[in-house]
């Protein structure tokens, strides 16, 4: 597949890294020569320095025979024009654009992206994706990471193991015997900063970060077995009233159960806009690092603080201060992955990585075959791929134990005719089943081969 990626920032670089690693023909375009040089020096990609929306630049990038263009520059307007030029001049088949401004995304204007208007096949909104990720973190406050799969029937939970966890030093194979009715599978463990897929004989130790697939109905029980307790999030303080904070507040207001939300926003204009858009949320104008303002927001009695400003360091410090003042849980927006190791020492409970969230969303629309979802783990260390099994797949008709999975791969969940199944070695994978597979980054191409995905292009 020949792909042109416009924008060599964090998101564009990660997408290029994924696609070039899977033997696709990738060209990166950016008007910053340094970013282009970084991509060509570190990845197996071609690079073009220039404005992505210029026809001659796209021509030099190979748009005449490109299968797909991904417009992920920092400008919404450049992304939109790039897709228009790719369609009108070069007839590129598939066009994906990242758009940040919420005005472009309002429901009433969805006709804008029709082929005879502004031809964009897939619109990705980082703010909406991040707001959804924040809501999922709030739904599972005991987990540092969570994502929904199999039409909401399965949850991937990231759990840090504490000293008092009931199942530490227990081989994973024994968990099946101890909790025979529990629909949960440990698919990944990060120990001493290294992520790996465990075998049946591996044990769980304190400070491990475990990734666990569980039936949604068994989520509370799974958390309890791994030493975590679920609590209702009834009082929430949001620091940052931009598109992400506003989106979360609006979603919380729309819930049937009553949630008390307070928002702190530093910039007056942004605070006034949020106050106008929200009905029940109390919006306070001021600095989220100010102890007095946090106390005014009753941070000591809050169940969770959500720090989602556009500055990583502000989010970190505001979360630390909120916890210091008595807030039970802190969820922090972190753009820079090098800051993630600070989460533990700073006692921050969960984080959201907008880059990983956006990359996952774009990958979901790029993968060939019947891939229905892709979720990026950590700093692109692994992926969870949700896909429907085709009749041509080597997996179809095989028992799990007979499928030649690479070592860094594990099936976390299976859906058969709409029903969740916890996979065992004897589970037979049939055509039409939907599988959720945890795979280390190096093993993703082999997983795609097993799914026979290249047959069903786009």
C-alpha positions in Angstrom: 0.0 0.0 0.0 1.3 3.4 -0.9 0.6 6.1 1.8 1.3 9.8 2.0 1.4 11.2 5.5 1.1 15.0 5.7 2.5 16.3 9.0 5.6 14.8 10.6 4.8 15.8 14.2 4.2 13.2 17.0 1.1 11.7 15.4 2.4 11.7 11.9 5.7 10.2 13.0 4.0 7.4 14.9 1.7 6.5 12.0 4.7 6.5 9.7 6.5 4.2 12.1 3.6 1.7 12.2 3.0 1.6 8.5 6.6 1.6 7.4 7.3 -1.3 9.8 4.7 -3.3 7.9 6.4 -2.9 4.5 4.1 -0.2 3.2 5.5 2.5 0.8 5.3 5.6 3.0 6.2 9.2 2.2 6.1 11.9 4.8 5.4 15.5 3.9 6.0 18.5 6.2 7.0 22.2 5.7 9.6 21.8 8.5 12.7 20.2 7.0 14.0 19.2 10.4 10.9 17.0 11.1 11.2 15.5 7.6 14.8 14.7 8.3 14.0 13.1 11.7 11.4 10.8 10.0 13.8 9.8 7.1 16.7 9.2 9.5 14.8 7.0 12.0 12.2 5.3 9.7 12.2 3.5 6.4 10.2 6.3 4.7 10.7 8.9 2.0 10.5 12.6 2.9 9.4 15.7 1.1 9.8 19.2 2.6 7.0 21.5 1.5 3.4 22.6 2.1 1.2 19.5 2.0 -1.7 21.3 0.3 0.4 22.4 -2.7 -0.4 20.2 -5.7 3.3 20.2 -6.8 4.4 19.0 -3.4 1.8 16.2 -3.4 2.9 15.3 -6.9 6.5 15.0 -5.8 5.3 12.8 -2.9 3.8 10.4 -5.4 0.1 11.3 -5.1 -0.6 10.1 -8.6 -0.4 6.5 -7.6 -1.0 6.7 -3.8 -3.7 4.5 -2.2 -4.2 6.7 0.8 -3.4 10.2 2.2 -3.4 11.0 5.9 -3.6 14.8 6.6 -2.4 15.3 10.2 -0.7 18.7 10.1 -1.2 21.2 12.8 -3.7 23.2 10.6 -7.3 22.0 10.1 -7.6 24.1 7.0 -4.4 22.7 5.5 -5.6 19.2 6.2 -9.0 19.9 4.5 -7.4 21.5 1.4 -4.9 18.7 1.2 -7.7 16.1 1.0 -9.5 18.3 -1.6 -6.4 18.5 -3.8 -5.6 14.8 -3.4 -9.2 14.0 -4.6 -9.6 16.5 -7.3 -6.2 16.5 -8.9 -4.8 13.0 -8.1 -8.0 10.9 -7.5 -6.5 9.4 -4.3 -8.9 6.7 -3.2 -8.8 7.1 0.6 -8.4 10.4 2.5 -8.2 10.8 6.3 -8.0 14.2 8.0 -7.4 15.3 11.6 -9.6 18.2 12.5 -9.4 19.9 15.9 -11.9 22.8 15.7 -15.2 21.6 17.0 -17.2 23.9 14.6 -16.1 21.7 11.7 -17.5 18.6 13.5 -21.0 19.7 14.5 -23.7 17.2 13.4 -25.6 19.7 11.3 -22.7 20.2 9.0 -21.8 16.5 8.3 -22.8 16.9 4.7 -19.7 19.1 4.3 -17.5 16.0 3.9 -19.4 14.4 1.0 -17.4 13.5 -2.1 -19.1 16.2 -4.1 -18.3 18.9 -1.4 -15.2 18.4 0.6 -14.1 14.8 0.0 -12.8 13.4 3.3 -13.5 9.8 4.0 -12.7 9.8 7.7 -12.5 12.7 10.0 -10.5 12.2 13.2 -11.1 14.6 16.2 -8.3 14.3 18.8 -10.4 16.3 21.3 -13.4 14.0 21.0 -11.2 10.9 21.2 -9.4 12.2 24.3 -12.6 13.2 26.0 -13.9 9.7 25.4 -10.7 8.2 26.8 -11.1 10.5 29.9 -14.7 9.2 30.4 -13.4 5.6 30.2 -10.8 6.3 32.9 -13.5 7.8 35.1 -15.6 4.6 34.6 -12.8 2.4 35.9 -11.0 4.6 38.5 -8.9 1.8 39.8 -7.3 1.2 36.4 -4.6 3.4 34.9 -5.7 2.4 31.4 -8.9 1.2 29.9 -10.5 0.6 26.5 -13.7 -1.0 25.4 -13.9 -3.8 22.8 -16.4 -6.3 21.2 -19.2 -3.8 21.0 -18.8 -2.9 24.7 -18.9 -6.5 25.9 -15.2 -6.6 26.8 -12.9 -4.2 28.6 -9.1 -4.0 28.6 -8.0 -2.9 32.0 -4.5 -1.7 33.0 -4.0 -2.4 36.7 -0.9 -1.7 38.9 -0.4 -4.5 41.3 -0.1 -3.6 45.0 1.5 -5.4 47.9 -1.9 -6.5 49.2 -3.1 -8.0 45.9 -4.6 -11.4 46.7 -3.1 -13.2 43.7 0.5 -12.1 43.8 3.1 -14.9 43.4 0.3 -17.0 41.8 1.0 -18.7 38.4 -1.5 -17.4 35.9 -2.7 -21.0 35.0 -3.8 -21.3 38.7 -6.1 -18.3 38.4 -8.3 -20.3 36.0 -8.7 -23.0 38.6 -9.2 -20.6 41.5 -11.7 -18.4 39.7 -13.3 -20.8 37.2 -16.3 -18.6 36.4 -14.2 -15.4 36.0 -14.2 -14.2 32.3 -10.8 -12.6 32.4 -7.4 -13.1 30.8 -4.1 -11.5 31.7 -2.6 -10.6 28.2 0.3 -8.3 29.1 2.6 -7.4 32.0 5.0 -4.5 32.3 7.8 -5.2 34.8 10.8 -3.0 35.4 9.7 -0.8 32.4 9.7 -3.8 30.0 6.4 -5.0 28.5 5.9 -8.7 27.7 3.1 -11.2 27.0 3.0 -13.7 29.9 3.0 -17.5 29.6 0.8 -19.7 31.8 3.6 -20.3 34.3 4.4 -16.6 34.9 3.5 -15.1 38.2 2.3 -11.6 39.2 4.5 -9.5 41.5 4.0 -6.2 43.3 4.5 -3.1 41.1 3.7 -5.1 38.0 1.4 -3.3 35.5 -1.0 -5.9 34.2 -3.2 -5.6 31.1 -6.3 -7.7 31.6 -9.2 -8.5 29.2 -12.5 -9.0 31.1 -16.2 -9.3 30.3 -17.8 -5.9 31.1 -20.1 -7.6 33.6 -17.1 -9.1 35.4 -15.1 -5.8 35.6 -15.8 -5.1 39.2 -15.1 -8.7 40.3 -11.9 -8.7 38.2 -10.7 -5.5 39.9 -11.4 -6.9 43.3 -9.5 -10.2 42.6 -6.5 -8.1 41.6 -6.8 -6.0 44.8 -8.7 -3.0 43.5 -12.1 -1.6 44.7 -14.5 0.3 42.5 -16.0 3.5 43.8 -18.6 5.8 42.3 -17.4 9.0 40.8 -20.0 11.5 42.0 -17.9 14.7 42.5 -15.4 15.6 39.8 -13.2 18.7 39.3 -12.0 19.4 35.8 -9.0 21.6 35.4 -9.0 23.0 31.8 -12.1 24.3 30.0 -10.9 23.8 26.4 -12.4 21.3 23.9 -11.4 18.3 26.0 -12.6 19.6 29.3 -15.8 20.9 27.8 -16.5 17.7 26.0 -16.1 15.6 29.2 -18.3 18.0 31.2 -21.0 17.9 28.6 -20.9 14.1 28.5 -21.1 14.0 32.3 -24.1 16.3 32.3 -25.9 14.0 29.8 -25.7 11.0 32.1 -28.8 9.8 33.9 -27.1 9.5 37.2 -26.3 12.8 38.9 -22.6 13.8 38.9 -21.5 17.1 40.4 -18.9 18.7 38.2 -16.8 21.8 38.8 -14.5 23.3 36.2 -11.4 25.6 36.6 -10.3 27.5 33.6 -7.4 30.1 33.6 -8.4 32.1 30.5 -11.5 34.3 31.0 -12.8 34.0 27.4 -12.5 30.2 27.5 -14.2 30.1 30.9 -17.1 32.2 29.7 -17.5 30.0 26.6 -17.6 26.9 28.8 -20.1 28.5 31.3 -22.4 29.3 28.4 -22.3 25.8 27.0 -22.9 24.0 30.3 -26.0 23.8 32.4 -25.2 22.2 35.7 -21.4 22.5 35.8 -20.0 25.3 38.0 -17.2 27.1 36.1 -14.5 28.9 38.1 -12.2 31.4 36.5 -8.6 31.1 37.7 -5.4 29.1 37.9 -5.8 25.4 38.6 -2.5 25.5 40.5 -3.9 27.9 43.1 -4.6 26.1 46.4 -7.3 28.6 47.4 -9.2 28.1 44.1 -8.9 24.3 44.5 -10.3 24.5 48.0 -13.1 26.7 46.7 -13.9 23.9 44.3 -14.0 21.5 47.3 -11.1 19.5 46.0 -10.8 17.7 49.3 -14.2 16.0 48.9 -13.8 15.3 45.2 -13.8 11.7 44.0 -11.5 12.6 41.0 -9.6 15.5 39.4 -9.2 15.6 35.7 -6.3 17.8 34.6 -6.7 18.4 30.8 -5.1 21.8 30.0 -2.8 22.1 27.0 0.3 22.1 29.2 1.7 18.9 30.5 3.6 20.4 33.4 0.5 22.3 34.6 -1.5 19.1 34.4 1.1 17.2 36.5 1.5 19.9 39.1 -2.3 20.5 39.4 -2.8 16.7 39.9 -0.1 16.6 42.6 -1.6 19.6 44.4 -5.1 18.2 44.2 -4.0 14.9 45.7 -2.1 16.7 48.4 -5.3 18.6 49.3 -7.3 15.4 49.7 -8.7 14.5 46.3 -9.1 10.7 46.0 -7.9 10.2 42.4 -6.0 12.2 39.7 -6.2 11.6 36.0 -3.7 13.6 33.9 -3.4 14.5 30.3 0.2 13.9 29.1 1.4 14.6 25.6 5.1 13.9 26.3 5.6 10.2 26.8 8.9 10.7 28.6 6.9 12.2 31.5 4.9 9.0 32.0 7.4 7.4 34.3 6.8 10.3 36.8 3.2 9.1 37.3 4.2 6.6 40.0 6.5 8.8 42.1 4.0 11.7 41.9 1.1 9.4 43.0 -1.0 10.2 39.9 -3.5 7.4 39.3 -4.1 7.4 35.6 -3.0 9.3 32.5 -4.3 10.0 29.0 -1.9 10.2 26.1 -3.6 12.1 23.3 -1.0 11.0 20.8 -1.6 7.3 21.5 -5.4 7.9 21.4 -5.2 9.7 18.0 -2.8 7.2 16.6 -5.2 4.3 17.7 -8.1 6.1 16.0 -6.3 6.6 12.7 -4.9 3.0 12.7 -8.5 1.8 13.1 -9.3 3.3 9.7 -6.1 2.2 8.0 -5.9 -1.5 8.8 -6.9 -3.8 6.0 -9.4 -6.6 6.3 -12.2 -6.8 8.8 -10.3 -4.9 11.5 -12.9 -3.2 13.7 -10.6 -1.6 16.3 -7.0 -0.9 17.1 -5.7 0.3 20.5 -2.1 1.4 21.0 -0.4 0.3 24.3 2.2 2.5 26.0 4.6 4.3 23.6 3.5 2.1 20.7 5.0 -0.9 22.4 2.0 -3.1 21.6 -1.4 -3.1 20.0 -4.8 -4.6 20.7 -6.4 -5.6 17.4 -10.1 -6.4 17.2 -11.0 -8.1 13.9 -13.6 -10.4 12.4 -12.1 -13.8 11.3 -12.5 -14.4 7.5 -13.0 -17.8 6.0 -9.7 -17.4 4.2 -7.8 -16.9 7.5 -5.4 -19.6 8.7 -7.2 -19.2 12.1 -10.6 -20.2 10.8 -11.7 -23.7 12.1 -8.6 -24.0 14.3 -8.4 -24.5 18.1 -6.5 -21.7 19.8 -3.7 -24.0 20.9 -3.2 -25.2 17.3 -2.8 -21.7 15.9 0.8 -20.7 15.3 0.8 -17.4 17.1 4.1 -15.6 17.5 5.5 -15.5 21.1 4.4 -11.9 21.7 0.7 -12.5 21.0 -2.3 -13.6 23.0 -6.0 -13.7 22.3 -7.8 -11.8 25.1 -11.4 -12.3 24.1 -13.7 -13.9 21.5 -17.2 -13.0 20.4 -19.3 -15.8 18.9 -22.7 -14.8 17.6 -22.8 -11.8 19.8 -21.7 -13.7 23.0 -18.5 -13.1 24.9 -16.2 -16.1 25.2 -13.1 -16.3 27.4 -10.6 -18.1 25.2 -8.9 -21.2 26.3 -6.6 -23.6 24.4 -9.6 -25.6 23.3 -11.7 -22.7 22.0 -12.3 -23.2 18.3 -12.1 -20.0 16.2 -14.7 -20.0 13.5 -15.3 -17.8 10.4 -17.3 -14.8 11.5 -16.0 -14.8 15.1 -14.6 -11.5 16.4 -11.3 -11.7 18.2 -9.4 -9.2 20.3 -5.7 -9.9 20.1 -2.9 -8.4 22.2 0.3 -8.2 20.1 3.7 -6.8 20.7 4.5 -4.2 18.0 7.0 -6.5 16.2 4.4 -9.2 15.9 1.6 -7.1 14.4 2.4 -8.0 10.8 2.2 -11.7 11.6 -1.1 -11.2 13.3 -2.4 -9.4 10.2 -1.2 -12.4 8.1 -3.1 -14.8 10.4 -6.2 -12.7 10.0 -5.6 -12.8 6.2 -6.3 -9.1 6.2 -4.7 -8.2 3.0 -7.5 -9.9 1.0 -10.1 -7.4 2.1 -8.4 -4.1 1.3 -9.9 -1.1 3.0 
